[in-house]
Amino acid sequence: MKKTKMTQSLIAIVLGSVLAGGSAMAEETLTQKAEGIASKAGDKVDSSVQHAKNYVNDSTTTAKVKSALTEDKTIKSSDISVSTDDGVVTLSGFVSSQQQATQAVALASKAEGVKSVSDKLQVKDNESQSVGAYAGDAVTTSKIKAKLLADDIVPSRNVRVETNEGVVQLSGSVENAAQSARAESLAKAIDGVKSVKNDLTIKP
């Protein structure tokens, strides 16, 4: 009888130890999982914060480049579009001469926060564009922008449109080649468009 009680007691102790060990292991596993989730969430927050910082830095850089272009009286800065992505500045639009394009790139390169400059500026074919032609270009640009805005495929807010004597330049960024081709196709379909220069970049 005593042996039986002792055996039962031993079994109880062993079972208790196993259960306690299992409980500790379960707690450890749960802790590890919780730490993993917290770590991933932390990484996402860090990534979001970094993305926000980059966006603010790029916006500041764009403003500084625009300011530098505006201060230079030899350049018609109103015809130049400036965008920045991770310190890489893209200049697009039209200038009257190659010299102005070179000057614009040089000014942009000197601005604080600029890593490099992508020159997508176009030299106008005719420096003395008539008022009528200019008005026609403004209408053409507006029509293309309206088409892009109404389209479900193209992210129109990321696409810039410039028109000079019927020559349309598309710049900015899209997510894939299909969006780029679609934007070009829509622009070509507008009355008054002679040709389309597609300078859209595809996001990596």
C-alpha positions as CSV (number, residue, x, y, z in Angstrom):
1,M,0.0,0.0,0.0
2,K,2.8,2.4,0.9
3,K,4.6,1.5,-2.3
4,T,1.5,2.3,-4.3
5,K,1.2,5.7,-2.6
6,M,4.9,6.4,-3.2
7,T,4.6,5.4,-6.8
8,Q,1.5,7.7,-7.2
9,S,3.4,10.6,-5.6
10,L,6.4,10.1,-7.9
11,I,4.1,10.0,-10.9
12,A,2.4,13.2,-9.7
13,I,5.8,14.9,-9.2
14,V,7.0,13.8,-12.7
15,L,3.8,14.9,-14.4
16,G,3.9,18.2,-12.5
17,S,7.5,18.7,-13.7
18,V,6.6,17.8,-17.3
19,L,3.5,20.1,-17.3
20,A,5.6,23.0,-15.7
21,G,8.3,22.5,-18.4
22,G,5.7,22.4,-21.1
23,S,4.1,25.5,-19.8
24,A,7.5,27.3,-19.7
25,M,8.2,26.1,-23.2
26,A,4.8,27.4,-24.4
27,E,5.4,30.7,-22.7
28,E,8.9,30.9,-24.3
29,T,7.4,30.2,-27.7
30,L,4.7,32.8,-27.2
31,T,7.3,35.3,-26.1
32,Q,9.4,34.6,-29.1
33,K,6.3,35.0,-31.4
34,A,5.4,38.3,-29.7
35,E,8.9,39.6,-30.0
36,G,8.9,38.6,-33.7
37,I,5.6,40.4,-34.3
38,A,6.8,43.5,-32.4
39,S,10.1,43.4,-34.4
40,K,8.2,43.3,-37.7
41,A,5.9,46.0,-36.7
42,G,8.9,48.1,-35.6
43,D,10.5,47.5,-39.0
44,K,7.3,48.7,-40.7
45,V,7.2,51.8,-38.6
46,D,10.9,52.5,-39.2
47,S,10.3,52.0,-43.0
48,S,7.3,54.4,-42.9
49,V,9.2,57.0,-40.9
50,Q,12.1,56.7,-43.4
51,H,9.8,57.0,-46.3
52,A,8.2,60.1,-44.8
53,K,11.7,61.6,-44.1
54,N,12.7,60.9,-47.8
55,Y,9.5,62.6,-49.0
56,V,10.1,65.7,-46.9
57,N,13.7,65.8,-48.0
58,D,12.8,65.4,-51.7
59,S,10.1,68.1,-51.4
60,T,12.7,70.5,-49.8
61,T,15.2,69.7,-52.5
62,T,12.6,70.3,-55.2
63,A,11.8,73.7,-53.7
64,K,15.5,74.7,-53.5
65,V,16.1,73.7,-57.2
66,K,12.9,75.7,-58.3
67,S,14.1,78.7,-56.3
68,A,17.6,78.6,-57.9
69,L,16.0,78.4,-61.4
70,T,13.7,81.3,-60.6
71,E,16.5,83.5,-59.4
72,D,18.4,83.0,-62.7
73,K,17.0,85.5,-65.1
74,T,18.6,83.8,-68.2
75,I,16.2,80.8,-67.8
76,K,12.5,80.8,-68.3
77,S,11.8,78.6,-65.2
78,S,8.0,78.6,-65.7
79,D,8.5,76.1,-68.6
80,I,10.6,73.8,-66.5
81,S,9.2,71.0,-64.3
82,V,11.2,69.8,-61.3
83,S,10.7,66.5,-59.4
84,T,12.9,64.7,-56.9
85,D,13.0,61.1,-56.0
86,D,15.5,60.0,-53.2
87,G,17.8,62.9,-54.1
88,V,17.7,62.4,-57.8
89,V,16.3,65.5,-59.5
90,T,14.6,65.3,-62.9
91,L,14.3,68.4,-65.0
92,S,11.7,68.3,-67.8
93,G,9.9,70.8,-70.0
94,F,11.2,73.2,-72.7
95,V,14.0,75.7,-72.9
96,S,15.0,78.1,-75.7
97,S,18.5,76.7,-76.2
98,Q,20.9,74.0,-75.2
99,Q,22.9,76.6,-73.2
100,Q,19.8,77.2,-71.0
101,A,19.4,73.4,-70.5
102,T,23.1,73.1,-69.5
103,Q,22.7,76.1,-67.1
104,A,19.5,74.6,-65.6
105,V,21.3,71.3,-64.9
106,A,24.3,73.1,-63.4
107,L,22.1,75.1,-61.0
108,A,20.1,72.1,-60.0
109,S,23.3,70.1,-59.3
110,K,24.5,72.8,-56.8
111,A,21.3,72.8,-54.8
112,E,21.6,71.2,-51.3
113,G,20.4,67.6,-51.1
114,V,20.9,66.8,-54.8
115,K,22.6,63.5,-55.5
116,S,22.3,63.7,-59.3
117,V,20.3,65.4,-62.0
118,S,18.4,63.7,-64.9
119,D,18.2,66.1,-67.8
120,K,15.0,65.6,-69.8
121,L,14.7,69.2,-71.0
122,Q,13.7,69.7,-74.6
123,V,15.0,72.6,-76.7
124,K,12.2,74.5,-78.5
125,D,12.3,74.3,-82.3
126,N,11.3,78.0,-82.6
127,E,12.3,80.5,-80.0
128,S,9.7,83.1,-81.0
129,Q,6.6,81.0,-80.6
130,S,3.5,82.9,-81.7
131,V,0.7,83.8,-79.2
132,G,-1.7,81.7,-81.2
133,A,0.5,78.6,-81.1
134,Y,1.1,79.1,-77.4
135,A,-2.6,79.2,-76.7
136,G,-3.1,76.1,-78.8
137,D,-0.4,74.3,-76.8
138,A,-2.1,75.3,-73.5
139,V,-5.4,73.9,-74.8
140,T,-3.7,70.7,-76.0
141,T,-2.0,70.2,-72.6
142,S,-5.4,70.7,-70.8
143,K,-7.1,68.2,-73.0
144,I,-4.4,65.6,-72.4
145,K,-4.4,66.2,-68.6
146,A,-8.2,65.8,-68.6
147,K,-7.9,62.5,-70.6
148,L,-5.3,61.2,-68.1
149,L,-7.4,62.2,-65.1
150,A,-10.4,60.3,-66.5
151,D,-8.4,57.2,-67.2
152,D,-8.5,54.3,-64.7
153,I,-5.1,52.9,-65.7
154,V,-2.7,55.9,-65.6
155,P,-1.8,57.5,-62.2
156,S,-2.4,61.0,-63.6
157,R,-1.1,62.8,-60.5
158,N,2.4,61.5,-61.2
159,V,2.4,62.4,-64.9
160,R,3.5,65.9,-66.1
161,V,2.4,67.2,-69.5
162,E,4.2,69.9,-71.5
163,T,3.3,71.0,-75.0
164,N,5.4,73.1,-77.4
165,E,4.1,73.7,-80.9
166,G,2.2,70.5,-80.9
167,V,5.1,68.4,-79.5
168,V,4.0,66.8,-76.2
169,Q,6.4,65.7,-73.5
170,L,5.3,63.3,-70.8
171,S,7.4,63.1,-67.7
172,G,7.1,61.8,-64.2
173,S,6.7,58.2,-63.0
174,V,4.4,55.3,-63.5
175,E,4.2,51.8,-62.0
176,N,4.7,49.7,-65.2
177,A,5.2,49.8,-69.0
178,A,1.5,49.4,-69.6
179,Q,0.7,52.7,-67.9
180,S,3.5,54.4,-69.8
181,A,2.2,53.1,-73.1
182,R,-1.4,54.0,-72.2
183,A,-0.4,57.6,-71.3
184,E,1.4,58.0,-74.6
185,S,-1.5,56.5,-76.5
186,L,-4.0,58.9,-74.9
187,A,-1.8,61.9,-75.6
188,K,-1.3,60.9,-79.3
189,A,-5.1,60.7,-79.7
190,I,-5.7,64.4,-78.9
191,D,-6.3,66.8,-81.8
192,G,-3.4,69.2,-82.3
193,V,-0.7,66.7,-81.2
194,K,2.1,66.4,-83.7
195,S,4.2,63.9,-81.7
196,V,4.7,62.6,-78.2
197,K,8.1,62.3,-76.4
198,N,7.6,59.8,-73.7
199,D,10.0,60.5,-70.8
200,L,8.0,58.6,-68.2
201,T,10.1,56.5,-65.8
202,I,8.9,53.2,-64.4
203,K,9.2,52.8,-60.7
204,P,11.5,50.0,-59.6
